[in-house]
Amino acid sequence: MRSKAEVQTDSKKITKFDLFIAWLRWCLVVEVPVSFDRMQALGFCYSINKILRKVYKDQPEELQQAMRRHARMFNTNADWGSVIHGIIISLEEQRASGNKDVSEEMMESLKIGLMGPLAGIGDSVDQGIVMTIPLAIFVPMALNGSIVAAFVPSLIYMAWAYGFSWFLFNRGYNLGKNSVLSILQSGAIKKVIDIASIVGLFMIGCLSAAYVKFETILSYSSEAEIIQVQELIDNMIPNLLPFALVMGIYYFIIKKGPKYLQIILFVMVFAILLTLIGVI
C-alpha cells in the first residue's frame, strides 16, 4: 500500500516550466484585456489556460467549469497578486486529481478574499516605496547630466516587480491556500514594509524640499537697505514655503480625499493669483 506522500507525488502534473509560462503570460497580458465588468479576469484565464488544459485533459466538463469560474471579475496588484495564481493552480491540480475538499466555492472565496488586501499592500509598497526611493536617489544625478541615471529607477522597479512576482507565484503554488497566511504571519514582510516606509518618508521630504519651488519676491526697506523676505525666511527656517505648500496639499487629501484634478487646478490658480499681485 502506497503512502499518502507517494499519492501526492503522483498527482503532481505541473512542472516548473508550466509555472514559468503561466507567470510570463500573466506579466505580458495583465492589463491588456481589462474591462469594467471583469477587470483582469481574462488575463487571469489566459495565464493559467495551458495548465487547466493539462490537468483536466481527460475531464472536458471540469475544464469548461474551470474556465467559467476564472472568467469572473478579478482585480488586484499585478505583482503581489501573482501569489493568488500559484494558490489557484495548486488547488486546481488537487481538484483534478480527485480531491473532493477543493470546491469551486473555496477557490472563488480565496480569490475574492485575497485580491483586495494584496492590492492594497502591493500598491502602497510598489508605488509609495519601491518607485519613490530610486527616484529620489537618481533624479538629481539625471538633472546633473547623467544619462544612465535617467534609466536606473525604471530598471530597479522592473527587477523588483518581475523578481518578486515570480517568487510569490512559486510560493503560492508550493504552499497552496495557506501561503499568504504563512508569508504575512512570518513578520518578515511587515518589518521590510516598516523600514522601507520610514526611508520612503525621508525621501519624500527630500524630494519636496528639492523640487517644490515656492519662493516670494516680497521685500521691504529698513533704513538704508532693502530686505528680501525670502532671505529672511531662509535664515530662520529654510524651505518653509515649499513645506507649507506640501503640508497644505496633504491636509486637503486627508480631509477631502485624493482629488488630484482639483489639487492641480487649485495650485495653478493659486500660483497665477500670487504672481499677478506680485507675491511670487
VEXDREN-2710 file (C-alpha; in Angstrom, 1 decimal):
% VEXDREN-2710
k/r/px/py/pz
1/MET/0.0/0.0/0.0
2/ARG/1.4/3.4/-1.0
3/SER/1.8/6.2/1.5
4/LYS/-0.1/9.5/1.3
5/ALA/3.2/11.3/0.3
6/GLU/3.5/8.9/-2.7
7/VAL/0.0/9.6/-3.8
8/GLN/0.6/13.3/-3.6
9/THR/3.7/13.0/-5.7
10/ASP/1.9/11.0/-8.4
11/SER/-0.8/13.7/-8.5
12/LYS/1.8/16.4/-9.4
13/LYS/1.3/17.1/-13.1
14/ILE/2.6/20.7/-13.3
15/THR/6.3/21.3/-13.9
16/LYS/8.4/24.3/-13.1
17/PHE/8.3/25.2/-16.8
18/ASP/4.5/25.2/-16.8
19/LEU/4.5/27.6/-13.8
20/PHE/7.1/29.9/-15.6
21/ILE/4.9/30.0/-18.8
22/ALA/1.8/30.9/-16.7
23/TRP/3.7/33.6/-14.8
24/LEU/5.1/35.0/-18.1
25/ARG/1.7/35.1/-19.7
26/TRP/0.3/37.0/-16.6
27/CYS/3.2/39.5/-16.8
28/LEU/2.6/40.1/-20.5
29/VAL/-1.2/40.5/-20.6
30/VAL/-2.3/41.5/-17.1
31/GLU/-3.6/44.9/-18.2
32/VAL/-4.3/44.2/-21.9
33/PRO/-7.8/42.7/-21.8
34/VAL/-9.1/44.8/-18.8
35/SER/-12.8/45.6/-18.9
36/PHE/-15.1/47.3/-16.4
37/ASP/-17.2/44.2/-15.7
38/ARG/-14.3/41.6/-15.5
39/MET/-11.2/43.8/-15.0
40/GLN/-8.2/41.4/-15.1
41/ALA/-10.2/38.1/-15.3
42/LEU/-9.4/37.4/-18.9
43/GLY/-5.7/37.9/-18.3
44/PHE/-6.0/35.5/-15.3
45/CYS/-7.7/32.9/-17.5
46/TYR/-5.1/33.3/-20.3
47/SER/-2.3/32.9/-17.7
48/ILE/-3.5/29.5/-16.4
49/ASN/-5.2/28.3/-19.6
50/LYS/-2.5/25.8/-20.6
51/ILE/-2.3/24.4/-17.0
52/LEU/-6.0/23.9/-16.8
53/ARG/-6.0/22.1/-20.2
54/LYS/-3.2/19.9/-18.9
55/VAL/-4.7/18.9/-15.6
56/TYR/-8.2/18.5/-17.0
57/LYS/-7.2/16.9/-20.3
58/ASP/-9.4/13.9/-19.6
59/GLN/-12.2/15.8/-17.9
60/PRO/-13.7/18.2/-20.5
61/GLU/-16.7/19.2/-18.4
62/GLU/-14.4/20.1/-15.5
63/LEU/-12.3/22.1/-17.9
64/GLN/-15.3/24.1/-19.0
65/GLN/-16.3/24.8/-15.4
66/ALA/-12.8/25.9/-14.5
67/MET/-12.7/28.4/-17.4
68/ARG/-16.1/29.8/-16.5
69/ARG/-15.2/30.3/-12.8
70/HIS/-11.9/32.0/-13.6
71/ALA/-13.5/34.3/-16.2
72/ARG/-15.4/36.1/-13.4
73/MET/-14.3/39.5/-12.1
74/PHE/-10.7/39.6/-10.8
75/ASN/-8.6/42.7/-10.0
76/THR/-5.5/43.0/-7.8
77/ASN/-1.9/44.3/-7.8
78/ALA/-0.1/42.7/-10.7
79/ASP/3.0/41.8/-8.7
80/TRP/1.7/40.9/-5.2
81/GLY/-1.5/39.3/-6.6
82/SER/0.5/36.7/-8.5
83/VAL/0.5/34.6/-5.3
84/ILE/-3.2/34.0/-6.0
85/HIS/-2.3/32.4/-9.3
86/GLY/0.0/29.9/-7.6
87/ILE/-2.6/29.1/-5.0
88/ILE/-5.3/28.5/-7.6
89/ILE/-3.1/26.4/-9.8
90/SER/-2.2/24.2/-6.8
91/LEU/-5.9/23.8/-5.9
92/GLU/-7.0/23.1/-9.5
93/GLU/-4.3/20.4/-9.7
94/GLN/-5.6/18.9/-6.5
95/ARG/-9.2/19.0/-7.7
96/ALA/-8.3/17.4/-11.0
97/SER/-6.6/14.6/-9.0
98/GLY/-9.8/13.8/-7.2
99/ASN/-9.5/15.9/-4.0
100/LYS/-13.2/16.5/-3.1
101/ASP/-12.3/19.0/-0.4
102/VAL/-11.3/21.5/-3.1
103/SER/-14.6/23.1/-4.2
104/GLU/-15.5/25.9/-6.6
105/GLU/-16.7/28.0/-3.7
106/MET/-13.4/27.6/-1.9
107/MET/-11.4/28.9/-4.9
108/GLU/-13.8/31.7/-5.5
109/SER/-13.7/32.8/-1.9
110/LEU/-9.9/32.7/-1.8
111/LYS/-9.7/34.9/-4.9
112/ILE/-12.2/37.4/-3.6
113/GLY/-10.8/37.5/-0.1
114/LEU/-7.2/37.9/-1.2
115/MET/-7.2/40.2/-4.2
116/GLY/-8.3/43.3/-2.2
117/PRO/-5.7/43.1/0.7
118/LEU/-2.9/42.2/-1.7
119/ALA/-3.9/45.1/-4.0
120/GLY/-3.7/47.5/-1.0
121/ILE/-0.4/46.2/0.2
122/GLY/1.1/45.9/-3.2
123/ASP/0.1/49.4/-4.5
124/SER/1.4/51.0/-1.3
125/VAL/4.8/49.3/-1.4
126/ASP/5.3/49.4/-5.1
127/GLN/4.2/53.0/-5.8
128/GLY/4.9/54.6/-2.4
129/ILE/8.3/53.0/-1.7
130/VAL/9.9/51.0/-4.5
131/MET/9.3/53.8/-7.0
132/THR/9.9/56.7/-4.7
133/ILE/13.3/55.8/-3.2
134/PRO/15.2/55.2/-6.5
135/LEU/13.7/58.4/-8.0
136/ALA/14.9/60.4/-5.0
137/ILE/18.4/59.0/-5.4
138/PHE/18.8/59.1/-9.2
139/VAL/16.7/62.1/-10.4
140/PRO/19.3/64.6/-9.1
141/MET/22.0/62.7/-10.9
142/ALA/20.0/62.8/-14.1
143/LEU/19.4/66.5/-13.7
144/ASN/23.2/66.9/-13.4
145/GLY/23.6/65.3/-16.8
146/SER/23.9/61.6/-16.1
147/ILE/22.1/59.7/-18.9
148/VAL/22.4/56.4/-17.2
149/ALA/20.7/57.7/-14.0
150/ALA/17.6/58.5/-16.0
151/PHE/17.0/54.8/-16.7
152/VAL/18.2/53.3/-13.4
153/PRO/14.9/53.8/-11.5
154/SER/12.9/52.0/-14.2
155/LEU/15.4/49.1/-14.2
156/ILE/15.3/48.8/-10.4
157/TYR/11.5/48.8/-10.5
158/MET/11.3/46.2/-13.3
159/ALA/13.8/44.0/-11.4
160/TRP/11.7/44.2/-8.3
161/ALA/8.4/43.7/-10.0
162/TYR/9.4/40.7/-12.0
163/GLY/11.6/39.1/-9.4
164/PHE/9.1/39.5/-6.5
165/SER/6.1/38.4/-8.6
166/TRP/7.9/35.2/-9.7
167/PHE/8.8/34.5/-6.1
168/LEU/5.2/34.9/-4.9
169/PHE/3.9/32.9/-7.9
170/ASN/6.0/29.9/-6.8
171/ARG/5.4/30.5/-3.1
172/GLY/1.6/30.3/-3.7
173/TYR/1.9/27.1/-5.7
174/ASN/4.2/25.4/-3.2
175/LEU/2.2/26.3/-0.1
176/GLY/-1.3/26.3/-1.5
177/LYS/-4.1/28.1/0.2
178/ASN/-2.0/28.7/3.4
179/SER/0.8/30.5/1.5
180/VAL/-0.4/34.1/2.1
181/LEU/-1.1/33.5/5.8
182/SER/2.4/31.9/6.1
183/ILE/4.1/34.8/4.4
184/LEU/2.2/37.5/6.3
185/GLN/2.3/35.8/9.7
186/SER/6.1/35.3/9.5
187/GLY/6.5/39.0/10.2
188/ALA/9.4/39.4/7.8
189/ILE/7.3/41.4/5.2
190/LYS/6.0/43.7/7.9
191/LYS/9.5/44.6/9.0
192/VAL/10.6/45.3/5.5
193/ILE/7.5/47.4/4.9
194/ASP/8.0/49.4/8.1
195/ILE/11.7/50.1/7.4
196/ALA/11.0/51.0/3.8
197/SER/8.1/53.2/4.8
198/ILE/10.4/55.2/7.1
199/VAL/13.0/55.6/4.4
200/GLY/10.3/56.5/2.0
201/LEU/9.0/59.3/4.2
202/PHE/12.5/60.8/4.4
203/MET/12.9/60.5/0.6
204/ILE/9.5/62.2/0.1
205/GLY/10.6/65.0/2.4
206/CYS/13.9/65.4/0.4
207/LEU/12.0/65.5/-2.9
208/SER/9.6/68.1/-1.6
209/ALA/12.5/70.3/-0.4
210/ALA/14.5/69.9/-3.6
211/TYR/11.8/70.0/-6.3
212/VAL/8.9/72.0/-5.0
213/LYS/9.7/75.6/-6.0
214/PHE/7.8/78.2/-4.0
215/GLU/9.6/81.5/-3.2
216/THR/8.4/85.0/-2.6
217/ILE/9.8/88.2/-4.2
218/LEU/8.4/90.5/-1.5
219/SER/10.8/92.9/0.1
220/TYR/10.7/96.0/2.4
221/SER/13.0/98.8/3.2
222/SER/14.8/99.1/6.5
223/GLU/16.7/102.4/6.9
224/ALA/19.4/102.2/4.2
225/GLU/18.9/98.7/2.9
226/ILE/16.3/96.6/1.2
227/ILE/15.5/93.3/2.9
228/GLN/14.2/90.4/0.9
229/VAL/11.5/88.4/2.7
230/GLN/12.6/85.2/1.1
231/GLU/16.2/85.6/2.5
232/LEU/14.7/86.3/5.9
233/ILE/12.6/83.2/5.9
234/ASP/15.5/81.0/4.7
235/ASN/17.7/82.3/7.5
236/MET/15.1/81.2/10.0
237/ILE/13.6/78.1/8.5
238/PRO/14.9/77.0/5.1
239/ASN/12.3/75.7/2.6
240/LEU/9.5/76.8/4.8
241/LEU/7.2/77.8/2.0
242/PRO/7.6/74.6/0.0
243/PHE/7.0/72.6/3.2
244/ALA/3.8/74.6/4.0
245/LEU/2.5/74.1/0.4
246/VAL/3.1/70.3/0.6
247/MET/1.5/70.1/4.1
248/GLY/-1.4/72.1/2.8
249/ILE/-2.0/69.7/-0.1
250/TYR/-1.5/66.7/2.3
251/TYR/-4.1/68.2/4.7
252/PHE/-6.6/68.6/1.7
253/ILE/-6.1/64.9/0.7
254/ILE/-6.7/63.8/4.3
255/LYS/-9.9/65.8/4.6
256/LYS/-11.3/65.7/1.1
257/GLY/-9.7/62.6/-0.4
258/PRO/-7.3/62.1/-3.3
259/LYS/-9.0/64.6/-5.7
260/TYR/-5.9/65.2/-7.7
261/LEU/-7.5/67.2/-10.5
262/GLN/-8.9/69.7/-8.0
263/ILE/-5.5/70.0/-6.4
264/ILE/-3.7/70.6/-9.7
265/LEU/-6.3/73.3/-10.7
266/PHE/-6.1/75.0/-7.3
267/VAL/-2.3/75.1/-7.3
268/MET/-2.3/76.6/-10.9
269/VAL/-4.9/79.3/-9.9
270/PHE/-3.1/80.0/-6.6
271/ALA/0.2/80.4/-8.4
272/ILE/-1.3/82.7/-11.1
273/LEU/-3.0/84.9/-8.5
274/LEU/0.1/85.3/-6.3
275/THR/2.1/86.1/-9.5
276/LEU/-0.4/88.8/-10.5
277/ILE/-0.3/90.5/-7.2
278/GLY/3.5/90.4/-7.0
279/VAL/4.0/87.9/-4.2
280/ILE/5.9/85.3/-6.1
END
